[in-house]
Amino acid sequence: MAKYNSTNNDLLRDSKRNTTPKIYSLLCDLVNDEREDLAELVLKVDYLISYASNAAKGKDFQEAKETVSKAKERIKMLKRENADISHLEYLLEGVEKKIKK
């Protein structure tokens, strides 16, 4: 079976220009493993992390904390499915450091 990439998969095509290369690589791996549901969850977590980062930059620490907790819940769901989420955890740690400052 041919591998999915941005030319033959809508999820990958839509996310290629909006995500970092590491997130896109993770999405490709999940889609090619027939786990598109987890790939969508990764996109949601990535969005939540960037939203929390922007909230922390805008000094809205309460909103950032709530968003980080939502992202952590979704990361736990990904861990249960044995997805490689080390980069997402790294990004989340960076946002948490911004909030604690």
Secondary structure, DSSP 8 states (H G I E B T S, - for coil): -----TTT-HHHHHHHTTS-HHHHHHHHHHHHTT-HHHHHHHHHHHHHHHHHHHHHHTT-HHHHHHHHHHHHHHHHHHHHTT---HHHHHHHHHHHHHHH-
